[in-house]
Amino acid sequence: MRARKRSQASRILNNLRIIDSAVDQYAIENNKKTNDPVGTADWTSYVKKGSSLYNTGSSVFRTAYGSQTVDQIPRVPSSDYNVLSDVAGTGFWSPYGP
C-alpha cells in the first residue's frame, strides 16, 4: 500500500512539473505577463495529447488542478497532499508543496 501511495505522489509531482512547463509555454506563445491567469483548457493544450492530464486536467485522485497563474508555481492540491502525507512530506513536494 505504501509503495502504491508513493507512486501516486510521484505521478502528481510529475504532473505539477508538466503543468509548470505548459503554463510557461502558453505564456510565451500568447504574450502573457506575470500574474495573468491561464485557464485549464489553455494549459492542457500544451501537454501530451491523449494523456490523462490532457484529458482530465486532474490528479490521480480526480482532483482538478484548475486554472493556473503565469510565473507562479502550481501547488499540490491540499486534499491530495493530505491523503499522501504519510508517504510524501513537505520536502518531497518542494517547490510544489502546499
N, CA, C and O atoms as a DFTB+ gen file, in Angstrom:
392 C
 N C O
     1  1       0.836      -1.196       0.000
     2  2       0.000       0.000       0.000
     3  2       0.877       1.255       0.000
     4  3       0.594       2.223      -0.706
     5  1       1.929       1.223       0.791
     6  2       2.838       2.364       0.879
     7  2       3.500       2.660      -0.471
     8  3       3.622       3.818      -0.869
     9  1       3.925       1.601      -1.168
    10  2       4.565       1.776      -2.479
    11  2       3.591       2.376      -3.491
    12  3       3.967       3.217      -4.307
    13  1       2.348       1.936      -3.426
    14  2       1.330       2.479      -4.338
    15  2       1.113       3.966      -4.083
    16  3       1.044       4.756      -5.025
    17  1       1.006       4.345      -2.819
    18  2       0.805       5.752      -2.480
    19  2       2.013       6.586      -2.900
    20  3       1.857       7.713      -3.370
    21  1       3.211       6.039      -2.734
    22  2       4.419       6.772      -3.133
    23  2       4.440       6.964      -4.656
    24  3       4.854       8.014      -5.149
    25  1       3.996       5.959      -5.382
    26  2       3.907       6.052      -6.838
    27  2       2.889       7.116      -7.251
    28  3       3.128       7.875      -8.190
    29  1       1.765       7.170      -6.555
    30  2       0.756       8.189      -6.846
    31  2       1.307       9.581      -6.566
    32  3       1.053      10.516      -7.326
    33  1       2.060       9.721      -5.482
    34  2       2.665      11.010      -5.146
    35  2       3.655      11.422      -6.228
    36  3       3.701      12.588      -6.618
    37  1       4.443      10.472      -6.711
    38  2       5.413      10.769      -7.771
    39  2       4.712      11.209      -9.050
    40  3       5.184      12.104      -9.752
    41  1       3.596      10.579      -9.343
    42  2       2.842      10.957     -10.545
    43  2       2.292      12.380     -10.421
    44  3       2.345      13.156     -11.375
    45  1       1.771      12.712      -9.254
    46  2       1.254      14.066      -9.036
    47  2       2.391      15.084      -9.141
    48  3       2.226      16.142      -9.750
    49  1       3.535      14.768      -8.553
    50  2       4.687      15.665      -8.634
    51  2       5.106      15.873     -10.087
    52  3       5.399      16.996     -10.495
    53  1       5.134      14.801     -10.862
    54  2       5.468      14.915     -12.280
    55  2       4.423      15.755     -13.016
    56  3       4.773      16.573     -13.867
    57  1       3.141      15.559     -12.692
    58  2       2.085      16.381     -13.302
    59  2       2.313      17.867     -13.020
    60  3       2.137      18.701     -13.908
    61  1       2.699      18.195     -11.800
    62  2       2.935      19.597     -11.442
    63  2       4.079      20.185     -12.255
    64  3       4.023      21.346     -12.660
    65  1       5.106      19.397     -12.493
    66  2       6.223      19.855     -13.338
    67  2       5.748      20.092     -14.767
    68  3       6.118      21.084     -15.395
    69  1       4.935      19.186     -15.273
    70  2       4.403      19.325     -16.636
    71  2       3.507      20.559     -16.726
    72  3       3.591      21.317     -17.692
    73  1       2.657      20.762     -15.733
    74  2       1.774      21.937     -15.722
    75  2       2.602      23.213     -15.707
    76  3       2.299      24.155     -16.438
    77  1       3.634      23.255     -14.892
    78  2       4.504      24.424     -14.803
    79  2       5.093      24.755     -16.174
    80  3       5.098      25.913     -16.593
    81  1       5.584      23.740     -16.861
    82  2       6.158      23.942     -18.202
    83  2       5.091      24.353     -19.211
    84  3       5.329      25.218     -20.054
    85  1       3.920      23.734     -19.126
    86  2       2.837      24.050     -20.059
    87  2       2.377      25.498     -19.900
    88  3       2.128      26.185     -20.890
    89  1       2.265      25.957     -18.665
    90  2       1.859      27.349     -18.411
    91  2       2.924      28.305     -18.956
    92  3       2.593      29.321     -19.568
    93  1       4.187      27.982     -18.735
    94  2       5.270      28.825     -19.272
    95  2       5.212      28.895     -20.790
    96  3       5.335      29.975     -21.367
    97  1       5.026      27.753     -21.439
    98  2       4.966      27.722     -22.898
    99  2       3.758      28.511     -23.403
   100  3       3.865      29.266     -24.369
   101  1       2.630      28.339     -22.759
   102  2       1.432      29.091     -23.136
   103  2       1.683      30.591     -23.004
   104  3       1.325      31.365     -23.891
   105  1       2.296      30.996     -21.900
   106  2       2.553      32.418     -21.655
   107  2       3.477      33.001     -22.727
   108  3       3.254      34.113     -23.207
   109  1       4.502      32.256     -23.095
   110  2       5.442      32.733     -24.113
   111  2       4.740      32.896     -25.454
   112  3       4.876      33.927     -26.114
   113  1       3.994      31.882     -25.850
   114  2       3.358      31.900     -27.171
   115  2       2.175      32.857     -27.267
   116  3       1.767      33.231     -28.367
   117  1       1.626      33.254     -26.129
   118  2       0.459      34.131     -26.135
   119  2       0.721      35.492     -25.499
   120  3      -0.213      36.221     -25.164
   121  1       1.997      35.828     -25.336
   122  2       2.415      37.130     -24.803
   123  2       1.736      37.484     -23.484
   124  3       1.289      38.613     -23.284
   125  1       1.666      36.507     -22.592
   126  2       1.084      36.750     -21.268
   127  2       2.179      37.243     -20.330
   128  3       3.361      36.966     -20.533
   129  1       1.773      37.970     -19.311
   130  2       2.748      38.512     -18.367
   131  2       2.522      37.934     -16.971
   132  3       1.532      37.242     -16.734
   133  1       3.421      38.214     -16.073
   134  2       3.340      37.738     -14.705
   135  2       1.971      38.026     -14.103
   136  3       1.422      39.116     -14.264
   137  1       1.438      37.041     -13.416
   138  2       0.146      37.093     -12.717
   139  2      -1.081      37.004     -13.633
   140  3      -2.210      37.096     -13.151
   141  1      -0.880      36.828     -14.943
   142  2      -2.030      36.610     -15.820
   143  2      -2.594      35.207     -15.556
   144  3      -1.826      34.262     -15.374
   145  1      -3.900      35.065     -15.532
   146  2      -4.493      33.743     -15.332
   147  2      -4.400      32.890     -16.598
   148  3      -4.441      33.405     -17.715
   149  1      -4.275      31.581     -16.401
   150  2      -4.238      30.632     -17.508
   151  2      -5.268      29.544     -17.199
   152  3      -5.109      28.771     -16.254
   153  1      -6.308      29.500     -17.998
   154  2      -7.371      28.523     -17.775
   155  2      -6.908      27.099     -18.035
   156  3      -5.922      26.864     -18.733
   157  1      -7.629      26.170     -17.467
   158  2      -7.282      24.755     -17.609
   159  2      -7.235      24.338     -19.080
   160  3      -6.319      23.624     -19.489
   161  1      -8.198      24.769     -19.865
   162  2      -8.218      24.408     -21.289
   163  2      -6.988      24.959     -22.016
   164  3      -6.520      24.362     -22.986
   165  1      -6.469      26.090     -21.550
   166  2      -5.287      26.681     -22.181
   167  2      -4.025      25.888     -21.868
   168  3      -3.273      25.551     -22.783
   169  1      -3.772      25.577     -20.581
   170  2      -2.538      24.861     -20.277
   171  2      -2.583      23.399     -20.685
   172  3      -1.548      22.822     -21.018
   173  1      -3.788      22.777     -20.663
   174  2      -3.843      21.368     -21.070
   175  2      -3.543      21.188     -22.551
   176  3      -3.138      20.106     -22.975
   177  1      -3.739      22.235     -23.340
   178  2      -3.427      22.122     -24.769
   179  2      -1.918      22.057     -25.010
   180  3      -1.486      21.814     -26.137
   181  1      -1.113      22.272     -23.971
   182  2       0.348      22.219     -24.079
   183  2       0.944      20.972     -23.430
   184  3       2.159      20.893     -23.248
   185  1       0.107      20.003     -23.080
   186  2       0.617      18.736     -22.558
   187  2       0.357      17.649     -23.602
   188  3      -0.392      17.862     -24.555
   189  1       0.974      16.497     -23.417
   190  2       0.875      15.416     -24.392
   191  2      -0.581      15.021     -24.632
   192  3      -1.315      14.678     -23.705
   193  1      -0.969      15.078     -25.890
   194  2      -2.337      14.722     -26.257
   195  2      -2.596      13.251     -25.938
   196  3      -1.741      12.391     -26.154
   197  1      -3.783      12.986     -25.423
   198  2      -4.164      11.626     -25.087
   199  2      -3.760      11.199     -23.685
   200  3      -4.211      10.163     -23.197
   201  1      -2.908      11.993     -23.030
   202  2      -2.502      11.650     -21.671
   203  2      -3.648      11.921     -20.708
   204  3      -4.568      12.676     -21.021
   205  1      -3.589      11.309     -19.553
   206  2      -4.611      11.520     -18.530
   207  2      -4.693      13.003     -18.155
   208  3      -5.787      13.543     -17.986
   209  1      -3.553      13.648     -18.025
   210  2      -3.518      15.065     -17.674
   211  2      -4.170      15.909     -18.761
   212  3      -4.906      16.848     -18.456
   213  1      -3.909      15.589     -20.013
   214  2      -4.513      16.300     -21.138
   215  2      -6.035      16.111     -21.144
   216  3      -6.790      17.060     -21.356
   217  1      -6.459      14.884     -20.910
   218  2      -7.894      14.566     -20.989
   219  2      -8.713      15.105     -19.827
   220  3      -9.869      15.488     -20.010
   221  1      -8.127      15.139     -18.633
   222  2      -8.931      15.493     -17.453
   223  2      -8.493      16.765     -16.742
   224  3      -9.311      17.424     -16.100
   225  1      -7.209      17.121     -16.847
   226  2      -6.699      18.262     -16.086
   227  2      -6.742      17.999     -14.594
   228  3      -6.781      18.927     -13.787
   229  1      -6.733      16.695     -14.230
   230  2      -6.898      16.296     -12.836
   231  2      -5.789      15.350     -12.383
   232  3      -5.056      14.783     -13.193
   233  1      -5.693      15.201     -11.071
   234  2      -4.713      14.303     -10.472
   235  2      -5.206      12.862     -10.511
   236  3      -6.307      12.589     -10.989
   237  1      -4.393      11.948     -10.011
   238  2      -4.780      10.530      -9.948
   239  2      -5.992      10.321      -9.051
   240  3      -6.671       9.299      -9.156
   241  1      -6.268      11.269      -8.178
   242  2      -7.436      11.199      -7.300
   243  2      -8.609      12.001      -7.856
   244  3      -9.590      12.253      -7.156
   245  1      -8.496      12.398      -9.119
   246  2      -9.524      13.178      -9.829
   247  2      -9.762      14.553      -9.226
   248  3     -10.856      15.109      -9.324
   249  1      -8.721      15.092      -8.601
   250  2      -8.787      16.448      -8.079
   251  2      -8.327      17.385      -9.194
   252  3      -7.208      17.254      -9.692
   253  1      -9.168      18.312      -9.580
   254  2      -8.824      19.234     -10.670
   255  2      -7.660      20.133     -10.254
   256  3      -7.646      20.696      -9.159
   257  1      -6.683      20.252     -11.159
   258  2      -5.582      21.188     -10.906
   259  2      -6.047      22.617     -11.119
   260  3      -5.520      23.547     -10.507
   261  1      -7.033      22.792     -11.985
   262  2      -7.655      24.091     -12.183
   263  2      -6.812      25.103     -12.916
   264  3      -5.755      24.788     -13.463
   265  1      -7.303      26.327     -12.916
   266  2      -6.593      27.431     -13.563
   267  2      -5.287      27.682     -12.843
   268  3      -5.157      27.421     -11.647
   269  1      -4.328      28.188     -13.583
   270  2      -3.011      28.488     -13.046
   271  2      -2.719      29.968     -13.288
   272  3      -3.510      30.672     -13.914
   273  1      -1.585      30.425     -12.789
   274  2      -1.187      31.818     -12.944
   275  2       0.238      31.862     -13.483
   276  3       1.108      31.120     -13.027
   277  1       0.467      32.736     -14.453
   278  2       1.796      32.873     -15.047
   279  2       2.806      33.261     -13.969
   280  3       2.555      34.148     -13.153
   281  1       3.938      32.589     -13.981
   282  2       5.070      32.815     -13.073
   283  2       4.771      32.466     -11.618
   284  3       5.462      32.937     -10.714
   285  1       3.756      31.652     -11.388
   286  2       3.503      31.110     -10.050
   287  2       3.556      29.593     -10.148
   288  3       2.966      28.998     -11.050
   289  1       4.256      28.981      -9.227
   290  2       4.428      27.539      -9.238
   291  2       3.103      26.865      -8.881
   292  3       2.460      27.242      -7.902
   293  1       2.691      25.863      -9.677
   294  2       1.464      25.142      -9.316
   295  2       1.662      24.388      -8.008
   296  3       2.777      23.972      -7.692
   297  1       0.613      24.215      -7.266
   298  2       0.676      23.574      -5.950
   299  2      -0.060      22.241      -5.965
   300  3      -1.044      22.054      -6.680
   301  1       0.447      21.328      -5.155
   302  2      -0.247      20.054      -4.979
   303  2      -1.600      20.356      -4.338
   304  3      -1.670      21.105      -3.364
   305  1      -2.675      19.779      -4.879
   306  2      -3.986      20.004      -4.261
   307  2      -3.955      19.554      -2.800
   308  3      -3.416      18.493      -2.481
   309  1      -4.528      20.356      -1.927
   310  2      -4.456      20.067      -0.488
   311  2      -5.080      18.725      -0.129
   312  3      -4.582      18.033       0.759
   313  1      -6.151      18.350      -0.799
   314  2      -6.770      17.052      -0.488
   315  2      -5.841      15.903      -0.862
   316  3      -5.766      14.907      -0.143
   317  1      -5.133      16.033      -1.983
   318  2      -4.167      15.001      -2.386
   319  2      -2.995      14.969      -1.424
   320  3      -2.522      13.896      -1.049
   321  1      -2.526      16.139      -1.024
   322  2      -1.427      16.216      -0.061
   323  2      -1.807      15.501       1.238
   324  3      -1.006      14.753       1.798
   325  1      -3.017      15.734       1.706
   326  2      -3.466      15.110       2.956
   327  2      -3.520      13.589       2.838
   328  3      -3.135      12.887       3.774
   329  1      -3.989      13.071       1.709
   330  2      -4.072      11.634       1.500
   331  2      -2.678      11.001       1.472
   332  3      -2.489       9.872       1.926
   333  1      -1.713      11.738       0.936
   334  2      -0.376      11.182       0.721
   335  2       0.660      11.632       1.745
   336  3       1.830      11.269       1.628
   337  1       0.262      12.405       2.735
   338  2       1.229      12.995       3.671
   339  2       2.032      11.962       4.457
   340  3       3.130      12.267       4.922
   341  1       1.510      10.752       4.612
   342  2       2.261       9.735       5.351
   343  2       3.419       9.146       4.541
   344  3       4.334       8.555       5.114
   345  1       3.388       9.302       3.219
   346  2       4.480       8.788       2.385
   347  2       5.252       9.898       1.666
   348  3       6.329       9.650       1.124
   349  1       4.711      11.111       1.658
   350  2       5.341      12.217       0.942
   351  2       5.150      13.497       1.742
   352  3       4.119      14.162       1.638
   353  1       6.150      13.829       2.534
   354  2       6.094      15.026       3.358
   355  2       6.392      16.287       2.572
   356  3       6.516      16.253       1.348
   357  1       6.503      17.380       3.269
   358  2       6.719      18.684       2.654
   359  2       7.958      18.706       1.762
   360  3       7.924      19.277       0.672
   361  1       9.045      18.091       2.211
   362  2      10.277      18.068       1.421
   363  2      10.111      17.383       0.079
   364  3      10.725      17.793      -0.906
   365  1       9.297      16.356       0.027
   366  2       9.053      15.630      -1.217
   367  2       8.453      16.548      -2.278
   368  3       8.813      16.457      -3.452
   369  1       7.553      17.420      -1.877
   370  2       6.794      18.248      -2.816
   371  2       7.541      19.511      -3.252
   372  3       7.094      20.191      -4.176
   373  1       8.640      19.833      -2.627
   374  2       9.351      21.064      -2.935
   375  2       9.705      21.151      -4.412
   376  3      10.218      20.179      -4.967
   377  1       9.459      22.248      -5.052
   378  2       8.873      23.511      -4.595
   379  2       7.360      23.599      -4.794
   380  3       6.787      24.685      -4.704
   381  1       6.706      22.460      -5.066
   382  2       5.280      22.457      -5.402
   383  2       4.379      22.219      -4.188
   384  3       3.178      21.996      -4.340
   385  1       4.947      22.264      -3.010
   386  2       4.228      21.927      -1.781
   387  2       3.074      22.846      -1.455
   388  3       2.872      23.887      -2.080
   389  1       2.328      22.425      -0.457
   390  2       1.109      23.171      -0.102
   391  2       1.408      24.559       0.438
   392  3       0.487      25.301       0.777
